[in-house]
Amino acid sequence: MAEEEATTTLETTLEFTPTWAVATVCFILILVSILLEHLLNLLGKYFNRKRRKSLIQALDKIKSELMLLGFVSLLLTVSQRRIAKICIPKSVGETFLPCTETSSDAEEETTCAEQGMVSFLSSQGVEELQYLIFVLAFFHVLSCVLTFSLGMAKMKRWESWEAETRTLDYQFLNDPRRFQLSHQTSFGKRHLKFWSDHRFLQWPACFFRQFFHSVYKVDYFTLRHGFITAHFTEGANFDFQKYIRRALEKDFGVVVGISWWIWIFSVFFLFFNAHVFHNYLWLPFFPLVMLLVVGTKLQGIMTKMCLESPQVVRGPLLVKPNDNLFWFGKPKLLLHLIHFILYQNSFQITFFTWTWYKFGFRSCFHKQNEDIIIRLAMGVVVQILCGYVTLPLYALVTQMGTSMGKAVFTESVTEGLKKWRAKAKKTLAMENTNHLSYATTSLDASLDTSLETSLDHSPSFTLATASFSLERDGPNPISDSEIVALEIEDEEQVTGKGKQKVSSFNDFDLSNTSTKSKYKERE
């Protein structure tokens, strides 16, 4: 009896629902949506006041992801019943199940049962999938924000390191007139050890080094000196710490988004959650292993730069930025790997939270205690390790590429350069058009005037040397290379009964140029 009442309640449509209930639910949904939109707009205005254009772009990307998820949810809602009425053989429907127990959906299973089949995906399954997608998007954004917040908190100390580079003590210790051996420098003492020249010892050392002070002060000073020397003049007053912060904010806009290839991996993650794969034994460890490999590579890059430095150095040890230090010569590849690691970790936490909320803490998804402990422990470890260890190391070492990023300029300077470039292109185009127009008009006018003048005079008139120079009326004077001075010389004169030959116009002298306020004829 209770089951019949529950079924009747679930099958109630809007035809038999009070209008006040429908209006109340719509009002609450609209109110929550408006509040969320208002909060996002306030956050955007705050970033705009702080001139954080990269964070504004990241916020816009979050909005676009929410719009995409809304569209996916709409498609699932519209096609929910149609998907549920797709029938497949029972033998196929019982393969790759996340749980060993099976359950049936009343309406769809009855429809497919007449054909001896099962539903491809029940209506309840479609509804639960919508929950999973939204929880995944929420945890991915939350994971990225927490990771970058931890990284920024650790890099806060870099402000004092940057301020120290402007002190007299720092300039005295890094006097460019002092010569020393590379292994005598502070950076050399840290990286040039007995294991540095042995490849099989170097990588294990770099692996364990990332857990103990992944970025020392001397690492920051040395890489800062190498960056400034490579892209600016030696000893230039450049705030390297603010540049790293701007570059990291720009990278945050990349990581917070969900690219198409990330969605493809989401499909694979869902597939490997089948019971037969025992994914709790290996899938939670996958982001941790990738993260440790990235951290080891970053530590190895600093060691390799130290090994490639000259034996005798003048002043501080000088490292040379080079793209060949990174995998496939692409420093940004590490950013995409971190993006993938954060997403996969957030997926693990999302899946655990979603199954706990929808099916209970002790559902078939988490029957074993090992599964719960491994998923939660790996999620927390990866989150902290990526934000507090790997991210600051990535932010510093990836600046050692051959080229510097656009974040080297502040937002105000970037906007000024863009406006100047657009204005310069517009002015150049207008000048080129005006130059061509004035030059063509003046040349035709000079030729017509000279012909009419020579033919209208009496036969006894001798055409003396005449030159015409043009000059533009307007705010932009013609340059010397654009002035055409036409000199017409009398090549042949015939004395006699008033007969005279007009000089030839086949030869133009373009060497003489002059600038005047209007067209004149020289006598």
C-alpha positions in Angstrom: 0.0 0.0 0.0 2.8 2.4 0.9 4.6 1.5 -2.4 1.4 2.3 -4.4 1.1 5.7 -2.7 4.8 6.5 -3.4 4.3 5.5 -7.0 1.3 7.7 -7.3 3.2 10.6 -5.8 6.1 10.2 -8.3 3.7 10.0 -11.2 1.8 13.2 -10.4 2.0 15.7 -13.2 1.5 19.5 -13.3 -2.2 18.9 -14.2 -2.8 17.8 -10.6 -0.2 20.0 -8.8 -1.4 23.2 -7.0 -0.4 26.4 -8.9 1.0 28.0 -5.7 3.5 25.1 -5.4 4.6 25.5 -9.0 4.9 29.3 -8.6 6.9 28.9 -5.3 9.4 26.5 -6.8 9.9 28.7 -9.9 10.3 31.8 -7.7 13.0 30.1 -5.6 14.9 28.8 -8.6 14.8 32.3 -10.3 15.9 34.0 -7.1 18.8 31.6 -6.6 19.9 32.1 -10.2 19.7 35.9 -10.0 21.7 35.9 -6.7 24.4 33.7 -8.3 24.6 35.9 -11.4 24.8 39.0 -9.2 27.6 37.5 -7.1 29.6 36.7 -10.3 29.1 40.2 -11.6 30.3 41.7 -8.3 33.4 39.4 -8.4 34.0 40.5 -12.0 33.8 44.2 -11.0 36.3 43.6 -8.2 38.8 42.0 -10.5 38.3 44.9 -12.9 39.1 47.4 -10.2 42.2 45.5 -9.3 43.1 45.2 -13.0 43.2 41.4 -12.9 42.4 40.7 -16.5 43.5 37.1 -16.3 41.2 36.4 -13.4 38.3 38.1 -15.4 39.0 35.7 -18.2 39.0 32.8 -15.8 35.7 34.0 -14.4 34.2 34.2 -18.0 35.4 30.6 -18.6 33.6 29.4 -15.5 30.4 31.1 -16.7 30.8 29.4 -20.1 31.3 26.0 -18.4 28.1 26.6 -16.4 26.3 27.4 -19.6 27.6 24.3 -21.2 26.5 22.1 -18.2 23.1 23.7 -18.3 22.8 22.8 -22.0 23.9 19.2 -21.3 21.3 19.0 -18.5 18.6 20.3 -20.8 19.5 17.7 -23.4 19.4 14.9 -20.8 16.0 16.1 -19.5 14.5 16.3 -23.0 15.8 12.9 -24.1 15.4 11.2 -20.8 12.4 9.0 -21.8 13.7 8.3 -25.3 17.0 7.1 -23.9 15.2 4.9 -21.4 13.1 3.3 -24.1 16.2 2.1 -26.0 16.3 -1.6 -25.4 19.4 -3.9 -25.4 19.9 -7.6 -24.9 20.1 -8.7 -21.2 23.5 -10.3 -21.8 24.9 -7.0 -22.9 23.2 -5.0 -20.1 24.8 -7.2 -17.5 28.4 -6.5 -18.6 30.7 -4.0 -16.9 28.4 -3.2 -14.0 29.7 -1.0 -11.2 27.9 -3.2 -8.7 27.2 -6.9 -8.7 23.5 -6.5 -7.7 20.9 -5.6 -10.3 17.8 -3.5 -10.0 14.9 -2.7 -12.4 13.1 0.4 -13.4 9.3 0.0 -13.4 8.2 1.6 -16.6 11.1 1.2 -18.9 12.0 -2.3 -17.8 8.3 -3.3 -18.4 8.4 -1.9 -21.9 11.7 -3.7 -22.8 10.7 -6.9 -21.0 8.1 -7.5 -23.6 10.9 -7.8 -26.1 13.0 -9.9 -23.7 15.5 -7.0 -23.3 16.6 -4.4 -20.7 16.7 -0.6 -20.8 19.8 1.0 -22.2 19.7 3.7 -19.5 16.7 4.1 -17.2 15.1 7.5 -16.4 16.4 7.3 -12.9 19.9 6.7 -14.2 19.7 9.7 -16.5 18.6 11.8 -13.5 21.5 10.6 -11.4 23.9 11.3 -14.3 22.8 14.9 -14.3 23.7 15.1 -10.6 27.1 13.6 -11.3 27.9 16.2 -14.0 27.0 19.2 -11.9 28.9 17.9 -8.8 31.9 17.2 -11.0 31.9 20.8 -12.4 31.6 22.2 -8.8 34.4 20.2 -7.4 36.7 20.9 -10.3 36.3 24.6 -9.9 36.7 24.3 -6.1 39.8 22.1 -6.5 41.4 24.6 -8.8 40.7 27.6 -6.5 42.0 25.7 -3.5 45.2 24.6 -5.3 46.0 28.1 -6.6 45.2 29.6 -3.3 47.7 27.3 -1.6 50.3 28.1 -4.2 49.8 31.8 -3.9 50.0 31.6 -0.1 53.4 29.8 -0.3 54.7 32.2 -2.9 53.8 35.1 -0.6 57.3 34.9 0.9 58.7 35.6 -2.6 57.8 39.2 -2.1 60.4 39.6 0.6 62.9 37.8 -1.6 62.2 40.2 -4.4 62.6 43.2 -2.1 66.0 41.8 -0.9 67.4 42.0 -4.5 67.3 45.8 -4.1 69.3 46.0 -1.0 73.0 46.8 -0.8 73.9 43.5 0.8 72.5 41.6 -2.2 74.4 43.8 -4.6 77.6 43.3 -2.6 77.3 39.6 -2.5 76.5 39.4 -6.2 79.2 41.8 -7.3 79.8 41.2 -11.1 83.5 42.0 -10.7 84.1 39.0 -8.5 85.0 35.7 -10.1 84.4 32.3 -8.6 83.9 28.6 -9.5 80.4 27.4 -10.2 80.5 24.8 -7.4 81.4 27.6 -4.9 78.2 29.5 -5.5 75.2 28.9 -3.4 73.2 27.5 -6.3 76.1 25.2 -7.2 76.4 24.0 -3.6 72.7 23.0 -3.7 72.6 21.3 -7.0 76.2 20.1 -7.8 76.5 17.0 -5.7 78.2 13.6 -6.2 75.0 12.3 -7.8 74.6 15.2 -10.2 76.7 13.6 -13.0 75.1 10.2 -12.7 71.7 9.9 -14.4 70.5 7.0 -12.4 71.3 8.8 -9.1 70.1 12.2 -10.3 66.5 11.4 -10.8 65.9 9.7 -7.4 67.6 12.6 -5.7 65.3 15.1 -7.5 62.3 12.9 -6.6 62.9 13.2 -2.9 64.1 16.8 -3.0 60.6 18.1 -4.0 59.3 17.1 -0.6 61.9 19.2 1.3 61.9 22.9 0.5 61.1 22.5 -3.2 62.1 26.2 -3.8 65.0 27.7 -1.9 65.8 31.4 -1.9 69.0 30.8 -3.9 66.9 29.0 -6.6 64.7 32.1 -6.9 67.7 34.4 -7.1 69.5 32.4 -9.6 66.6 31.8 -12.0 65.6 35.4 -11.6 69.1 36.5 -12.6 69.1 34.2 -15.6 65.7 35.4 -16.8 66.6 39.1 -16.6 70.0 38.6 -18.2 68.4 36.6 -21.1 65.5 39.0 -21.8 66.7 42.4 -20.4 69.9 44.1 -19.6 72.0 42.7 -16.8 71.0 44.3 -13.5 67.7 45.7 -14.8 65.2 46.7 -12.2 62.5 44.1 -13.0 59.9 42.8 -10.5 60.2 39.1 -11.2 57.8 38.1 -8.4 54.9 40.2 -9.8 55.6 38.8 -13.3 55.3 35.2 -11.9 52.1 36.1 -10.2 50.6 37.5 -13.4 51.7 34.5 -15.4 50.2 32.1 -12.8 46.9 34.0 -12.9 46.9 33.6 -16.6 47.6 29.8 -16.2 44.7 29.6 -13.8 42.3 30.6 -16.6 43.5 27.6 -18.5 43.3 25.1 -15.6 39.9 26.1 -14.4 38.3 25.3 -17.8 37.3 21.9 -19.0 38.6 21.3 -22.5 37.2 18.8 -25.0 39.9 16.3 -24.3 39.1 16.5 -20.6 35.5 15.5 -21.3 36.8 12.5 -23.3 38.8 11.4 -20.3 35.7 11.8 -18.2 34.0 9.2 -20.3 36.9 6.8 -19.8 36.8 7.4 -16.0 33.2 6.5 -16.0 33.8 3.4 -18.0 36.7 2.2 -15.7 34.4 2.4 -12.7 33.1 -1.0 -13.5 33.4 -3.6 -10.8 35.6 -5.9 -12.9 38.4 -3.4 -13.2 38.9 -3.0 -9.3 39.7 0.7 -10.0 40.0 1.6 -6.3 43.3 -0.3 -6.3 45.0 1.8 -9.1 42.9 4.7 -10.4 43.2 7.0 -7.2 47.0 6.6 -7.4 47.2 7.7 -11.1 47.1 11.5 -10.4 49.6 11.1 -7.5 52.1 9.3 -9.7 51.7 11.9 -12.5 52.2 14.8 -10.0 55.4 13.2 -8.6 56.8 12.8 -12.1 56.1 16.5 -12.9 57.8 17.6 -9.7 60.8 15.4 -10.4 61.1 16.8 -13.9 61.0 20.4 -12.6 63.7 19.7 -10.0 65.8 18.0 -12.7 65.6 21.0 -14.9 67.2 23.2 -12.3 69.9 20.6 -11.8 70.5 20.4 -15.5 70.8 24.2 -15.9 73.4 24.2 -13.1 75.4 21.5 -14.8 75.3 23.4 -18.1 76.6 26.6 -16.5 80.3 27.6 -17.1 82.9 26.4 -14.6 84.1 30.0 -13.8 81.4 32.6 -13.3 81.5 36.3 -12.9 79.3 37.5 -10.2 76.3 35.2 -9.5 75.9 31.9 -11.4 74.2 32.5 -14.7 71.8 29.9 -16.1 70.5 30.1 -19.7 66.8 29.6 -20.3 66.1 27.1 -23.1 63.0 25.3 -24.3 65.0 22.1 -24.8 65.1 21.6 -21.1 61.4 20.7 -21.1 59.6 17.7 -22.6 59.3 18.0 -26.4 60.6 21.6 -26.1 57.2 22.8 -24.8 57.1 24.4 -21.3 53.3 24.7 -21.5 53.0 20.9 -21.6 53.6 20.8 -17.9 50.6 23.2 -17.4 48.3 20.8 -19.3 49.6 17.9 -17.2 48.7 19.8 -14.0 45.4 20.6 -15.5 44.7 16.9 -16.1 46.0 15.9 -12.6 43.7 18.4 -10.9 40.7 17.3 -13.0 41.3 13.6 -12.4 41.7 14.2 -8.6 38.5 16.3 -8.5 36.8 13.4 -10.4 37.8 11.0 -7.7 36.4 13.2 -5.0 33.3 13.9 -7.0 32.5 10.3 -7.6 32.9 9.4 -3.9 30.7 12.4 -2.8 28.1 11.6 -5.5 27.8 7.9 -4.6 27.7 8.7 -0.9 24.8 11.2 -1.4 22.8 9.1 -3.9 23.3 5.6 -2.6 24.6 6.0 0.9 27.9 5.6 2.6 27.9 1.8 2.6 26.7 1.4 -1.0 28.0 -1.2 -3.4 30.4 1.4 -4.7 32.2 1.4 -1.3 31.7 -1.9 0.3 35.3 -2.2 1.3 37.0 0.1 3.8 40.1 0.2 1.6 38.2 1.9 -1.1 37.0 4.7 1.1 40.4 5.2 2.8 42.4 5.2 -0.5 40.0 7.6 -2.3 39.9 10.1 0.5 43.6 9.9 1.4 44.8 10.3 -2.2 42.4 13.2 -2.9 43.7 15.2 0.1 47.3 14.3 -0.6 47.2 15.3 -4.2 45.4 18.5 -3.4 47.9 19.7 -0.8 51.0 18.4 -2.7 50.0 20.1 -6.0 49.1 23.4 -4.4 51.9 23.8 -1.9 54.8 22.0 -3.5 54.4 21.4 -7.3 52.6 24.6 -8.3 55.2 27.1 -6.9 58.0 25.0 -8.4 56.1 25.0 -11.8 55.6 28.8 -11.6 59.3 29.5 -11.2 60.9 26.9 -13.4 58.6 27.3 -16.5 59.9 30.9 -16.8 63.1 29.3 -18.0 61.8 28.8 -21.5 63.4 30.5 -24.6 60.7 33.1 -24.9 59.0 35.1 -22.2 55.3 35.3 -21.8 52.9 38.2 -22.4 52.5 38.6 -18.6 55.9 40.4 -18.6 53.8 43.6 -19.2 51.3 44.8 -16.7 47.6 45.1 -17.7 47.8 48.9 -18.2 51.0 48.6 -20.4 49.4 45.9 -22.4 46.2 47.9 -23.1 48.4 50.9 -24.0 50.4 48.9 -26.5 47.3 47.5 -28.1 45.7 50.9 -28.5 49.0 52.4 -29.8 49.3 49.5 -32.3 45.7 49.9 -33.6 46.1 53.7 -33.9 49.5 53.3 -35.7 48.0 50.9 -38.2 45.1 53.2 -38.9 47.3 56.2 -39.3 49.7 54.4 -41.6 46.9 53.1 -43.8 45.4 56.7 -44.1 48.8 58.2 -44.9 49.5 55.6 -47.6 46.2 56.3 -49.2 46.7 60.1 -49.1 50.3 59.8 -50.5 49.2 57.8 -53.5 46.2 60.1 -54.2 48.2 63.3 -53.9 51.2 62.0 -56.0 49.0 60.8 -58.8 46.9 64.0 -58.9 49.9 66.3 -58.9 51.7 64.5 -61.6 48.7 64.5 -64.0 48.1 68.2 -63.3 51.8 69.1 -63.9 51.8 67.3 -67.3 48.5 68.9 -68.4 49.6 72.4 -67.4 53.0 72.2 -69.1 51.5 70.9 -72.4 48.8 73.6 -72.5 51.3 76.4 -71.7 53.8 75.3 -74.3 51.3 75.0 -77.1 49.4 78.3 -76.4 52.5 80.5 -76.5 53.9 82.1 -79.7 56.4 80.3 -81.9 59.2 82.6 -80.8 58.8 81.3 -77.2 61.8 79.3 -76.0 60.8 76.7 -73.4 63.4 77.2 -70.8 64.2 74.8 -68.0 61.1 74.5 -65.9 60.4 72.3 -62.9 57.3 71.6 -61.0 57.3 70.6 -57.4 54.3 69.3 -55.5 53.4 69.6 -51.9 50.4 68.5 -50.0 48.0 70.8 -48.3 47.0 69.2 -45.0 48.2 68.2 -41.6 50.6 65.5 -42.8 53.4 66.8 -45.1 54.8 64.6 -47.8 58.1 63.1 -47.1 61.1 63.6 -49.3 60.8 60.1 -50.8 57.3 60.9 -51.9 57.8 64.2 -53.7 58.0 64.1 -57.5 59.7 67.1 -59.1 59.3 67.2 -62.8 61.9 68.9 -64.8 61.2 69.6 -68.4 64.2 70.7 -70.5 64.3 72.0 -74.0 66.2 69.3 -75.9 66.0 70.8 -79.3 65.3 74.4 -80.6 64.7 75.3 -84.2 65.5 78.8 -85.3 63.8 80.2 -88.3 60.3 81.2 -89.4 58.7 80.8 -86.0 59.0 76.9 -86.0 59.9 75.4 -82.7 59.9 71.8 -81.4 58.6 71.1 -78.0 60.9 69.2 -75.7 60.4 65.5 -75.1 58.4 64.3 -72.0 59.9 60.8 -72.0 62.5 61.4 -69.4 61.6 62.4 -65.7 64.2 63.5 -63.2 63.2 62.1 -59.8 66.4 63.1 -58.0 65.3 66.7 -57.2 62.7 66.8 -54.4 61.3 69.8 -52.6 58.4 70.6 -50.3 56.0 73.6 -50.7 52.5 74.6 -49.6 50.9 74.3 -53.1 51.7 73.6 -56.7 54.0 76.3 -58.3 55.8 76.7 -61.6 59.4 77.7 -61.5 60.5 80.3 -64.0 
